[in-house]
Amino acid sequence: MFSPSRAGRYPNLDKDAKGLELRVSGDGRKSWSFRYRTREGRQARVTLGVYSSAFGVKKARAAARKTRVLVDEGGDPAMSRRIAKLEASTEHLKTFGDLAAAYFRATEAGRYRPSAPRV
């Protein structure tokens, strides 16, 4: 089997779900992604999730089918995620409660990871 370099990723294409691939990074991390073409013909990729026992091939194929429906209807899932991320980062905070809510949303989404306490 091909071994990816430390910097590269090796995609393993799924034969049952067109566009679905399991990407393996150089350090062994695995993630599911979906490749597609936009209406303009640009090739794009969207990450569906991290490979785990909870998110295996069955769930990845189901997610790929849902994503395929969105693409076939003219959507661009990768662009939609970028726009949502940009909107979330430009959110206006008016009160301390707004700041706390934004912090917890970012933490739950994995955009912010507090550092380990210093001893």
N, CA, C and O atoms as CSV, one atom per row, in Angstrom:
chain,resi,resn,atom,element,x,y,z
A,1,MET,N,N,0.830,-1.184,0.000
A,1,MET,CA,C,0.000,0.000,0.000
A,1,MET,C,C,0.874,1.246,0.000
A,1,MET,O,O,1.969,1.247,0.562
A,2,PHE,N,N,0.389,2.289,-0.625
A,2,PHE,CA,C,1.105,3.556,-0.712
A,2,PHE,C,C,1.160,4.231,0.644
A,2,PHE,O,O,0.159,4.265,1.360
A,3,SER,N,N,2.302,4.761,1.000
A,3,SER,CA,C,2.449,5.483,2.261
A,3,SER,C,C,2.621,6.964,1.956
A,3,SER,O,O,3.536,7.335,1.221
A,4,PRO,N,N,1.759,7.822,2.504
A,4,PRO,CA,C,1.872,9.241,2.210
A,4,PRO,C,C,3.108,9.844,2.859
A,4,PRO,O,O,3.589,9.360,3.883
A,5,SER,N,N,3.611,10.906,2.248
A,5,SER,CA,C,4.734,11.601,2.854
A,5,SER,C,C,4.236,12.351,4.084
A,5,SER,O,O,3.029,12.461,4.297
A,6,ARG,N,N,5.149,12.862,4.885
A,6,ARG,CA,C,4.752,13.585,6.096
A,6,ARG,C,C,3.913,14.812,5.747
A,6,ARG,O,O,3.002,15.168,6.495
A,7,ALA,N,N,4.203,15.456,4.633
A,7,ALA,CA,C,3.499,16.685,4.278
A,7,ALA,C,C,2.242,16.412,3.456
A,7,ALA,O,O,1.310,17.215,3.475
A,8,GLY,N,N,2.204,15.294,2.737
A,8,GLY,CA,C,1.104,15.044,1.822
A,8,GLY,C,C,-0.033,14.253,2.420
A,8,GLY,O,O,0.018,13.809,3.566
A,9,ARG,N,N,-1.058,14.091,1.611
A,9,ARG,CA,C,-2.210,13.275,1.981
A,9,ARG,C,C,-2.458,12.287,0.861
A,9,ARG,O,O,-2.256,12.586,-0.316
A,10,TYR,N,N,-2.897,11.116,1.247
A,10,TYR,CA,C,-3.194,10.086,0.272
A,10,TYR,C,C,-4.694,9.828,0.274
A,10,TYR,O,O,-5.235,9.379,1.285
A,11,PRO,N,N,-5.388,10.104,-0.847
A,11,PRO,CA,C,-6.833,9.852,-0.882
A,11,PRO,C,C,-7.146,8.412,-1.282
A,11,PRO,O,O,-6.552,7.874,-2.216
A,12,ASN,N,N,-8.076,7.802,-0.572
A,12,ASN,CA,C,-8.578,6.475,-0.914
A,12,ASN,C,C,-10.009,6.658,-1.390
A,12,ASN,O,O,-10.893,6.959,-0.588
A,13,LEU,N,N,-10.249,6.482,-2.679
A,13,LEU,CA,C,-11.572,6.717,-3.252
A,13,LEU,C,C,-12.512,5.567,-2.933
A,13,LEU,O,O,-12.121,4.400,-2.955
A,14,ASP,N,N,-13.761,5.917,-2.637
A,14,ASP,CA,C,-14.780,4.925,-2.365
A,14,ASP,C,C,-15.435,4.527,-3.683
A,14,ASP,O,O,-15.770,5.391,-4.494
A,15,LYS,N,N,-15.618,3.244,-3.898
A,15,LYS,CA,C,-16.181,2.774,-5.162
A,15,LYS,C,C,-17.708,2.858,-5.182
A,15,LYS,O,O,-18.302,2.904,-6.260
A,16,ASP,N,N,-18.351,2.878,-4.022
A,16,ASP,CA,C,-19.811,2.888,-3.964
A,16,ASP,C,C,-20.410,4.288,-3.993
A,16,ASP,O,O,-21.484,4.476,-4.564
A,17,ALA,N,N,-19.755,5.266,-3.400
A,17,ALA,CA,C,-20.277,6.633,-3.349
A,17,ALA,C,C,-19.346,7.539,-4.137
A,17,ALA,O,O,-18.233,7.833,-3.702
A,18,LYS,N,N,-19.809,7.977,-5.300
A,18,LYS,CA,C,-18.991,8.816,-6.168
A,18,LYS,C,C,-18.637,10.118,-5.457
A,18,LYS,O,O,-19.516,10.818,-4.952
A,19,GLY,N,N,-17.351,10.436,-5.422
A,19,GLY,CA,C,-16.877,11.659,-4.799
A,19,GLY,C,C,-16.373,11.489,-3.382
A,19,GLY,O,O,-15.664,12.358,-2.874
A,20,LEU,N,N,-16.722,10.392,-2.733
A,20,LEU,CA,C,-16.308,10.161,-1.345
A,20,LEU,C,C,-14.891,9.622,-1.314
A,20,LEU,O,O,-14.532,8.735,-2.088
A,21,GLU,N,N,-14.090,10.168,-0.409
A,21,GLU,CA,C,-12.727,9.664,-0.244
A,21,GLU,C,C,-12.321,9.717,1.213
A,21,GLU,O,O,-12.739,10.597,1.966
A,22,LEU,N,N,-11.498,8.757,1.593
A,22,LEU,CA,C,-10.893,8.727,2.918
A,22,LEU,C,C,-9.480,9.251,2.733
A,22,LEU,O,O,-8.660,8.624,2.063
A,23,ARG,N,N,-9.198,10.404,3.331
A,23,ARG,CA,C,-7.877,11.021,3.182
A,23,ARG,C,C,-7.022,10.653,4.386
A,23,ARG,O,O,-7.446,10.793,5.533
A,24,VAL,N,N,-5.826,10.185,4.111
A,24,VAL,CA,C,-4.886,9.797,5.166
A,24,VAL,C,C,-3.696,10.747,5.100
A,24,VAL,O,O,-3.026,10.848,4.073
A,25,SER,N,N,-3.442,11.441,6.203
A,25,SER,CA,C,-2.327,12.384,6.228
A,25,SER,C,C,-1.025,11.654,6.528
A,25,SER,O,O,-1.027,10.471,6.866
A,26,GLY,N,N,0.069,12.362,6.403
A,26,GLY,CA,C,1.382,11.780,6.637
A,26,GLY,C,C,1.576,11.260,8.040
A,26,GLY,O,O,2.346,10.324,8.255
A,27,ASP,N,N,0.882,11.859,9.011
A,27,ASP,CA,C,1.031,11.388,10.394
A,27,ASP,C,C,-0.056,10.385,10.784
A,27,ASP,O,O,-0.180,10.038,11.958
A,28,GLY,N,N,-0.845,9.916,9.810
A,28,GLY,CA,C,-1.798,8.849,10.057
A,28,GLY,C,C,-3.221,9.284,10.353
A,28,GLY,O,O,-4.093,8.430,10.513
A,29,ARG,N,N,-3.491,10.586,10.433
A,29,ARG,CA,C,-4.858,11.044,10.676
A,29,ARG,C,C,-5.722,10.751,9.458
A,29,ARG,O,O,-5.268,10.880,8.321
A,30,LYS,N,N,-6.965,10.360,9.699
A,30,LYS,CA,C,-7.871,9.997,8.613
A,30,LYS,C,C,-9.126,10.855,8.693
A,30,LYS,O,O,-9.677,11.084,9.770
A,31,SER,N,N,-9.564,11.325,7.528
A,31,SER,CA,C,-10.797,12.108,7.487
A,31,SER,C,C,-11.543,11.791,6.194
A,31,SER,O,O,-10.944,11.461,5.170
A,32,TRP,N,N,-12.873,11.901,6.274
A,32,TRP,CA,C,-13.732,11.685,5.118
A,32,TRP,C,C,-13.938,13.019,4.419
A,32,TRP,O,O,-14.205,14.027,5.074
A,33,SER,N,N,-13.820,13.036,3.114
A,33,SER,CA,C,-14.117,14.244,2.371
A,33,SER,C,C,-14.898,13.882,1.113
A,33,SER,O,O,-14.946,12.724,0.696
A,34,PHE,N,N,-15.503,14.897,0.529
A,34,PHE,CA,C,-16.328,14.720,-0.664
A,34,PHE,C,C,-15.851,15.695,-1.716
A,34,PHE,O,O,-15.784,16.899,-1.467
A,35,ARG,N,N,-15.516,15.182,-2.900
A,35,ARG,CA,C,-15.055,16.010,-4.014
A,35,ARG,C,C,-16.183,16.158,-5.024
A,35,ARG,O,O,-16.921,15.212,-5.300
A,36,TYR,N,N,-16.300,17.361,-5.566
A,36,TYR,CA,C,-17.366,17.635,-6.519
A,36,TYR,C,C,-16.964,18.802,-7.412
A,36,TYR,O,O,-15.943,19.452,-7.183
A,37,ARG,N,N,-17.766,19.056,-8.416
A,37,ARG,CA,C,-17.567,20.216,-9.285
A,37,ARG,C,C,-18.745,21.158,-9.103
A,37,ARG,O,O,-19.899,20.734,-9.039
A,38,THR,N,N,-18.431,22.447,-9.022
A,38,THR,CA,C,-19.473,23.446,-8.901
A,38,THR,C,C,-20.113,23.669,-10.275
A,38,THR,O,O,-19.644,23.138,-11.282
A,39,ARG,N,N,-21.174,24.450,-10.300
A,39,ARG,CA,C,-21.821,24.757,-11.584
A,39,ARG,C,C,-20.870,25.465,-12.537
A,39,ARG,O,O,-20.987,25.331,-13.755
A,40,GLU,N,N,-19.929,26.219,-11.982
A,40,GLU,CA,C,-18.946,26.938,-12.809
A,40,GLU,C,C,-17.830,26.018,-13.298
A,40,GLU,O,O,-16.981,26.444,-14.081
A,41,GLY,N,N,-17.819,24.770,-12.850
A,41,GLY,CA,C,-16.819,23.811,-13.276
A,41,GLY,C,C,-15.597,23.737,-12.378
A,41,GLY,O,O,-14.669,22.978,-12.656
A,42,ARG,N,N,-15.586,24.522,-11.299
A,42,ARG,CA,C,-14.464,24.511,-10.370
A,42,ARG,C,C,-14.543,23.263,-9.500
A,42,ARG,O,O,-15.607,22.921,-8.984
A,43,GLN,N,N,-13.409,22.589,-9.343
A,43,GLN,CA,C,-13.376,21.407,-8.480
A,43,GLN,C,C,-13.264,21.863,-7.029
A,43,GLN,O,O,-12.470,22.748,-6.711
A,44,ALA,N,N,-14.058,21.258,-6.151
A,44,ALA,CA,C,-14.059,21.626,-4.741
A,44,ALA,C,C,-14.098,20.369,-3.878
A,44,ALA,O,O,-14.409,19.273,-4.345
A,45,ARG,N,N,-13.771,20.566,-2.609
A,45,ARG,CA,C,-13.784,19.461,-1.655
A,45,ARG,C,C,-14.324,19.995,-0.338
A,45,ARG,O,O,-14.029,21.121,0.064
A,46,VAL,N,N,-15.112,19.174,0.319
A,46,VAL,CA,C,-15.634,19.526,1.631
A,46,VAL,C,C,-15.378,18.345,2.564
A,46,VAL,O,O,-15.611,17.192,2.200
A,47,THR,N,N,-14.900,18.640,3.761
A,47,THR,CA,C,-14.649,17.590,4.749
A,47,THR,C,C,-15.967,17.202,5.400
A,47,THR,O,O,-16.722,18.061,5.856
A,48,LEU,N,N,-16.234,15.914,5.439
A,48,LEU,CA,C,-17.464,15.404,6.045
A,48,LEU,C,C,-17.280,15.071,7.510
A,48,LEU,O,O,-18.223,15.183,8.294
A,49,GLY,N,N,-16.085,14.664,7.892
A,49,GLY,CA,C,-15.831,14.329,9.284
A,49,GLY,C,C,-14.556,13.522,9.446
A,49,GLY,O,O,-13.936,13.101,8.469
A,50,VAL,N,N,-14.186,13.320,10.674
A,50,VAL,CA,C,-12.995,12.547,11.019
A,50,VAL,C,C,-13.367,11.078,11.090
A,50,VAL,O,O,-14.397,10.721,11.663
A,51,TYR,N,N,-12.539,10.231,10.514
A,51,TYR,CA,C,-12.764,8.787,10.559
A,51,TYR,C,C,-12.680,8.301,12.001
A,51,TYR,O,O,-11.727,8.609,12.717
A,52,SER,N,N,-13.681,7.546,12.416
A,52,SER,CA,C,-13.690,6.948,13.755
A,52,SER,C,C,-14.652,5.769,13.733
A,52,SER,O,O,-15.300,5.504,12.720
A,53,SER,N,N,-14.740,5.067,14.848
A,53,SER,CA,C,-15.688,3.958,14.921
A,53,SER,C,C,-17.122,4.487,14.861
A,53,SER,O,O,-18.018,3.784,14.394
A,54,ALA,N,N,-17.346,5.714,15.327
A,54,ALA,CA,C,-18.677,6.319,15.288
A,54,ALA,C,C,-19.017,6.877,13.908
A,54,ALA,O,O,-20.192,6.966,13.554
A,55,PHE,N,N,-18.010,7.252,13.128
A,55,PHE,CA,C,-18.234,7.818,11.791
A,55,PHE,C,C,-17.434,6.998,10.783
A,55,PHE,O,O,-16.397,7.423,10.274
A,56,GLY,N,N,-17.958,5.816,10.521
A,56,GLY,CA,C,-17.301,4.890,9.607
A,56,GLY,C,C,-17.818,5.041,8.189
A,56,GLY,O,O,-18.395,6.067,7.826
A,57,VAL,N,N,-17.604,4.010,7.401
A,57,VAL,CA,C,-17.932,4.076,5.980
A,57,VAL,C,C,-19.433,4.227,5.731
A,57,VAL,O,O,-19.827,4.927,4.798
A,58,LYS,N,N,-20.275,3.589,6.538
A,58,LYS,CA,C,-21.726,3.695,6.337
A,58,LYS,C,C,-22.208,5.131,6.495
A,58,LYS,O,O,-22.926,5.652,5.641
A,59,LYS,N,N,-21.810,5.761,7.584
A,59,LYS,CA,C,-22.236,7.138,7.831
A,59,LYS,C,C,-21.593,8.102,6.842
A,59,LYS,O,O,-22.213,9.088,6.445
A,60,ALA,N,N,-20.367,7.828,6.447
A,60,ALA,CA,C,-19.706,8.686,5.462
A,60,ALA,C,C,-20.415,8.605,4.116
A,60,ALA,O,O,-20.583,9.623,3.444
A,61,ARG,N,N,-20.834,7.408,3.716
A,61,ARG,CA,C,-21.565,7.267,2.457
A,61,ARG,C,C,-22.906,7.988,2.516
A,61,ARG,O,O,-23.326,8.603,1.535
A,62,ALA,N,N,-23.578,7.914,3.658
A,62,ALA,CA,C,-24.859,8.623,3.817
A,62,ALA,C,C,-24.638,10.136,3.728
A,62,ALA,O,O,-25.415,10.841,3.084
A,63,ALA,N,N,-23.588,10.628,4.368
A,63,ALA,CA,C,-23.274,12.059,4.308
A,63,ALA,C,C,-22.898,12.467,2.885
A,63,ALA,O,O,-23.251,13.559,2.440
A,64,ALA,N,N,-22.186,11.597,2.170
A,64,ALA,CA,C,-21.809,11.893,0.788
A,64,ALA,C,C,-23.048,11.967,-0.106
A,64,ALA,O,O,-23.128,12.819,-0.990
A,65,ARG,N,N,-24.018,11.070,0.125
A,65,ARG,CA,C,-25.256,11.114,-0.677
A,65,ARG,C,C,-26.021,12.409,-0.425
A,65,ARG,O,O,-26.545,13.011,-1.362
A,66,LYS,N,N,-26.089,12.844,0.839
A,66,LYS,CA,C,-26.771,14.107,1.162
A,66,LYS,C,C,-26.049,15.287,0.507
A,66,LYS,O,O,-26.684,16.201,-0.020
A,67,THR,N,N,-24.729,15.255,0.548
A,67,THR,CA,C,-23.947,16.326,-0.064
A,67,THR,C,C,-24.123,16.324,-1.575
A,67,THR,O,O,-24.192,17.387,-2.192
A,68,ARG,N,N,-24.195,15.145,-2.175
A,68,ARG,CA,C,-24.403,15.037,-3.620
A,68,ARG,C,C,-25.739,15.677,-4.017
A,68,ARG,O,O,-25.819,16.344,-5.048
A,69,VAL,N,N,-26.779,15.481,-3.215
A,69,VAL,CA,C,-28.082,16.092,-3.499
A,69,VAL,C,C,-27.955,17.615,-3.488
A,69,VAL,O,O,-28.489,18.289,-4.369
A,70,LEU,N,N,-27.246,18.161,-2.490
A,70,LEU,CA,C,-27.045,19.608,-2.424
A,70,LEU,C,C,-26.316,20.130,-3.657
A,70,LEU,O,O,-26.684,21.166,-4.212
A,71,VAL,N,N,-25.278,19.407,-4.085
A,71,VAL,CA,C,-24.498,19.814,-5.249
A,71,VAL,C,C,-25.347,19.727,-6.516
A,71,VAL,O,O,-25.295,20.619,-7.363
A,72,ASP,N,N,-26.126,18.656,-6.646
A,72,ASP,CA,C,-26.976,18.495,-7.821
A,72,ASP,C,C,-28.043,19.586,-7.917
A,72,ASP,O,O,-28.506,19.917,-9.009
A,73,GLU,N,N,-28.427,20.138,-6.770
A,73,GLU,CA,C,-29.406,21.232,-6.743
A,73,GLU,C,C,-28.747,22.591,-6.959
A,73,GLU,O,O,-29.411,23.625,-6.884
A,74,GLY,N,N,-27.446,22.591,-7.226
A,74,GLY,CA,C,-26.737,23.841,-7.514
A,74,GLY,C,C,-26.008,24.439,-6.332
A,74,GLY,O,O,-25.440,25.524,-6.449
A,75,GLY,N,N,-26.008,23.770,-5.210
A,75,GLY,CA,C,-25.330,24.281,-4.023
A,75,GLY,C,C,-23.830,24.056,-4.064
A,75,GLY,O,O,-23.322,23.261,-4.855
A,76,ASP,N,N,-23.139,24.767,-3.202
A,76,ASP,CA,C,-21.693,24.624,-3.055
A,76,ASP,C,C,-21.398,24.500,-1.560
A,76,ASP,O,O,-21.198,25.513,-0.889
A,77,PRO,N,N,-21.368,23.270,-1.024
A,77,PRO,CA,C,-21.204,23.070,0.422
A,77,PRO,C,C,-19.938,23.694,0.993
A,77,PRO,O,O,-19.971,24.226,2.102
A,78,ALA,N,N,-18.837,23.646,0.277
A,78,ALA,CA,C,-17.589,24.219,0.795
A,78,ALA,C,C,-17.716,25.739,0.908
A,78,ALA,O,O,-17.280,26.327,1.899
A,79,MET,N,N,-18.308,26.371,-0.095
A,79,MET,CA,C,-18.490,27.821,-0.053
A,79,MET,C,C,-19.476,28.202,1.045
A,79,MET,O,O,-19.283,29.210,1.724
A,80,SER,N,N,-20.521,27.414,1.227
A,80,SER,CA,C,-21.495,27.685,2.288
A,80,SER,C,C,-20.822,27.645,3.658
A,80,SER,O,O,-21.121,28.470,4.521
A,81,ARG,N,N,-19.921,26.692,3.856
A,81,ARG,CA,C,-19.204,26.612,5.137
A,81,ARG,C,C,-18.290,27.816,5.331
A,81,ARG,O,O,-18.199,28.362,6.430
A,82,ARG,N,N,-17.604,28.235,4.244
A,82,ARG,CA,C,-16.727,29.401,4.351
A,82,ARG,C,C,-17.518,30.655,4.712
A,82,ARG,O,O,-17.085,31.450,5.546
A,83,ILE,N,N,-18.675,30.825,4.083
A,83,ILE,CA,C,-19.513,31.996,4.354
A,83,ILE,C,C,-20.013,31.969,5.795
A,83,ILE,O,O,-19.989,32.992,6.478
A,84,ALA,N,N,-20.467,30.799,6.263
A,84,ALA,CA,C,-20.950,30.683,7.642
A,84,ALA,C,C,-19.832,30.984,8.638
A,84,ALA,O,O,-20.063,31.629,9.661
A,85,LYS,N,N,-18.636,30.522,8.340
A,85,LYS,CA,C,-17.496,30.762,9.225
A,85,LYS,C,C,-17.159,32.252,9.259
A,85,LYS,O,O,-16.858,32.799,10.320
A,86,LEU,N,N,-17.210,32.900,8.110
A,86,LEU,CA,C,-16.932,34.333,8.041
A,86,LEU,C,C,-17.992,35.123,8.796
A,86,LEU,O,O,-17.664,36.051,9.535
A,87,GLU,N,N,-19.254,34.766,8.617
A,87,GLU,CA,C,-20.337,35.452,9.331
A,87,GLU,C,C,-20.196,35.274,10.840
A,87,GLU,O,O,-20.435,36.211,11.602
A,88,ALA,N,N,-19.815,34.088,11.267
A,88,ALA,CA,C,-19.648,33.836,12.696
A,88,ALA,C,C,-18.480,34.642,13.264
A,88,ALA,O,O,-18.534,35.090,14.409
A,89,SER,N,N,-17.428,34.827,12.466
A,89,SER,CA,C,-16.267,35.558,12.971
A,89,SER,C,C,-16.505,37.057,13.005
A,89,SER,O,O,-15.805,37.771,13.723
A,90,THR,N,N,-17.474,37.552,12.248
A,90,THR,CA,C,-17.763,38.986,12.237
A,90,THR,C,C,-18.974,39.329,13.096
A,90,THR,O,O,-19.522,40.427,12.993
A,91,GLU,N,N,-19.384,38.408,13.929
A,91,GLU,CA,C,-20.533,38.595,14.797
A,91,GLU,C,C,-20.268,39.749,15.779
A,91,GLU,O,O,-19.204,39.823,16.394
A,92,HIS,N,N,-21.247,40.636,15.911
A,92,HIS,CA,C,-21.097,41.782,16.809
A,92,HIS,C,C,-21.505,41.398,18.225
A,92,HIS,O,O,-22.565,40.813,18.448
A,93,LEU,N,N,-20.653,41.735,19.163
A,93,LEU,CA,C,-20.896,41.421,20.561
A,93,LEU,C,C,-21.266,42.714,21.294
A,93,LEU,O,O,-20.528,43.697,21.245
A,94,LYS,N,N,-22.409,42.699,21.967
A,94,LYS,CA,C,-22.872,43.896,22.657
A,94,LYS,C,C,-22.797,43.767,24.170
A,94,LYS,O,O,-22.618,44.767,24.865
A,95,THR,N,N,-22.928,42.571,24.681
A,95,THR,CA,C,-22.921,42.374,26.123
A,95,THR,C,C,-21.948,41.256,26.477
A,95,THR,O,O,-21.472,40.523,25.610
A,96,PHE,N,N,-21.668,41.148,27.759
A,96,PHE,CA,C,-20.814,40.048,28.226
A,96,PHE,C,C,-21.477,38.705,27.933
A,96,PHE,O,O,-20.791,37.728,27.632
A,97,GLY,N,N,-22.807,38.650,28.018
A,97,GLY,CA,C,-23.541,37.421,27.690
A,97,GLY,C,C,-23.318,37.011,26.248
A,97,GLY,O,O,-23.183,35.823,25.956
A,98,ASP,N,N,-23.275,38.002,25.320
A,98,ASP,CA,C,-22.993,37.708,23.911
A,98,ASP,C,C,-21.586,37.122,23.760
A,98,ASP,O,O,-21.376,36.165,23.015
A,99,LEU,N,N,-20.625,37.716,24.484
A,99,LEU,CA,C,-19.248,37.232,24.433
A,99,LEU,C,C,-19.154,35.811,24.952
A,99,LEU,O,O,-18.487,34.973,24.345
A,100,ALA,N,N,-19.813,35.526,26.065
A,100,ALA,CA,C,-19.779,34.180,26.646
A,100,ALA,C,C,-20.424,33.171,25.707
A,100,ALA,O,O,-19.896,32.075,25.524
A,101,ALA,N,N,-21.560,33.526,25.109
A,101,ALA,CA,C,-22.242,32.616,24.178
A,101,ALA,C,C,-21.366,32.341,22.958
A,101,ALA,O,O,-21.282,31.202,22.500
A,102,ALA,N,N,-20.710,33.382,22.426
A,102,ALA,CA,C,-19.822,33.205,21.264
A,102,ALA,C,C,-18.639,32.310,21.628
A,102,ALA,O,O,-18.229,31.469,20.829
A,103,TYR,N,N,-18.092,32.489,22.828
A,103,TYR,CA,C,-16.968,31.664,23.286
A,103,TYR,C,C,-17.364,30.191,23.346
A,103,TYR,O,O,-16.632,29.331,22.858
A,104,PHE,N,N,-18.526,29.898,23.946
A,104,PHE,CA,C,-18.943,28.504,24.078
A,104,PHE,C,C,-19.276,27.889,22.717
A,104,PHE,O,O,-18.990,26.712,22.495
A,105,ARG,N,N,-19.873,28.657,21.807
A,105,ARG,CA,C,-20.146,28.137,20.451
A,105,ARG,C,C,-18.837,27.809,19.733
A,105,ARG,O,O,-18.720,26.766,19.090
A,106,ALA,N,N,-17.858,28.702,19.845
A,106,ALA,CA,C,-16.562,28.468,19.197
A,106,ALA,C,C,-15.855,27.264,19.796
A,106,ALA,O,O,-15.236,26.485,19.072
A,107,THR,N,N,-15.941,27.105,21.106
A,107,THR,CA,C,-15.313,25.959,21.763
A,107,THR,C,C,-15.964,24.652,21.329
A,107,THR,O,O,-15.270,23.680,21.032
A,108,GLU,N,N,-17.299,24.624,21.292
A,108,GLU,CA,C,-18.014,23.415,20.878
A,108,GLU,C,C,-17.733,23.067,19.426
A,108,GLU,O,O,-17.675,21.889,19.073
A,109,ALA,N,N,-17.556,24.082,18.575
A,109,ALA,CA,C,-17.289,23.843,17.155
A,109,ALA,C,C,-15.830,23.504,16.892
A,109,ALA,O,O,-15.482,23.119,15.776
A,110,GLY,N,N,-14.961,23.641,17.907
A,110,GLY,CA,C,-13.551,23.305,17.736
A,110,GLY,C,C,-12.716,24.444,17.181
A,110,GLY,O,O,-11.550,24.240,16.842
A,111,ARG,N,N,-13.291,25.655,17.077
A,111,ARG,CA,C,-12.538,26.796,16.552
A,111,ARG,C,C,-11.635,27.411,17.614
A,111,ARG,O,O,-10.702,28.146,17.292
A,112,TYR,N,N,-11.909,27.113,18.864
A,112,TYR,CA,C,-11.097,27.636,19.951
A,112,TYR,C,C,-10.849,26.496,20.928
A,112,TYR,O,O,-11.777,25.829,21.386
A,113,ARG,N,N,-9.595,26.295,21.229
A,113,ARG,CA,C,-9.234,25.262,22.207
A,113,ARG,C,C,-8.402,25.922,23.287
A,113,ARG,O,O,-7.284,26.365,23.021
A,114,PRO,N,N,-8.925,25.996,24.499
A,114,PRO,CA,C,-8.146,26.629,25.575
A,114,PRO,C,C,-6.842,25.871,25.811
A,114,PRO,O,O,-6.781,24.648,25.688
A,115,SER,N,N,-5.818,26.618,26.148
A,115,SER,CA,C,-4.532,25.971,26.422
A,115,SER,C,C,-4.597,25.293,27.785
A,115,SER,O,O,-5.466,25.579,28.609
A,116,ALA,N,N,-3.666,24.402,27.990
A,116,ALA,CA,C,-3.600,23.692,29.274
A,116,ALA,C,C,-3.240,24.680,30.377
A,116,ALA,O,O,-2.473,25.615,30.143
A,117,PRO,N,N,-3.781,24.486,31.567
A,117,PRO,CA,C,-3.452,25.412,32.670
A,117,PRO,C,C,-1.962,25.346,32.995
A,117,PRO,O,O,-1.349,24.279,32.996
A,118,ARG,N,N,-1.418,26.488,33.262
A,118,ARG,CA,C,0.015,26.566,33.594
A,118,ARG,C,C,0.187,26.373,35.089
A,118,ARG,O,O,-0.538,26.946,35.903
A,119,VAL,N,N,1.164,25.552,35.423
A,119,VAL,CA,C,1.411,25.239,36.825
A,119,VAL,C,C,2.700,25.869,37.285
A,119,VAL,O,O,3.081,25.718,38.445
